[in-house]
Amino acid sequence: MSTASTDTALQVLYRDHHGWLRGWLRQRLNNSADAADLAQDTFVRVLVARTADNLREPRHYLSTVARGLVIDLYRRRSLEQAYLEALALRPEQYAPSTEERVAILDSLMAIDRLLDGLGARTRAIFLAVQLDGLTYERAAERVGVSVSTVRKHLAIGLLHCLQLEEA
């Protein structure tokens, strides 16, 4: 379809469903501001994906997109909270600046997205070797598997990260 018809379809979708989506999100989040933000983010995703003109069940589609954004919001807040708790344990003179905190949180979110597609065992092995610096033998002991299993899961983790990096 042409850009004009896509724009019109998006306008109609927004007009007909924005209020409903904000209410749906407000019920789940118990927060009007977050609901409004995520409703807007949902329509931005629809705009970028250019899917507004061929939706058969718009509320189902919008709620699916919004549900993913809610998960991302909670995940980010959980990660932020863990980071702030770790930061509170550091002496004040070593505290990063506000800009450094934002950059670190952005990096942590990117790492979290990279590791999200890995299974629990693969993620545990990957983090043990890459983050904790354990040898394959120590990682195998920690996770309770053989060294060859560590090698296999580490290869899976590295391949996964490389594929996402290239995408």
Helices and strands as residue ranges (DSSP letters): H 3-29, H 32-49, G 52-54, H 58-88, G 92-94, H 98-116, H 120-130, H 136-143, H 147-166
